[in-house]
């Protein structure tokens, strides 16, 4: 086991290294990614706030760092970011509860 922590904030700055062995695929990803987060029907700020909520839902610390910074740079404030985190928490909580229906189905089938 390594003494290096699993999550190292500076690794986010190394993201482009993923293209060293497959530059064409990585370029395509970054081109697409840039297009997704550009202003469109949703502003880049709104997309960054959505990204932050999704980052919390999938629990990606690198994404949380990146989208917190990005959303703030694009004009979001701490209240908006906090609400986005609550939205993510509500979605995750609701998803856990609705999966309880699966539990109830199995329990009923077994005859409990």
C-alpha positions, 0 to 999 in steps of 0.5 A: 500500500502506498503512503500517498493519499487516494485523493490528491488535489494536485492530480486535477492539474494532471488531467491532460496526461490521460492523453499521452497514450491516446491523444486523438481520443483525449482531444475528442473528449476535451473538444466535446467537454468544452462544447458541453460547458459553453454558453447555450440554452443554459449559461456556462455559469448554470452548467457549472452549478449543475456540474457541481451538483452532479459532482456531489451526487457522484462523489468525485472530489476532483469534480467538486474542486473544479466545479466549485472554482468554475462556478465561482469564477463564472459568478455563482455565489456560495448560496447558489452552490450550497443549494446545488449541493442540497439538490444533489443530496435530495436526489441521492436520498430520493433515489435510495428511498425509491430503491426501497420499492425493490426491497419491498418487492423481494420481501413480498416475493419471499413471503415476509 
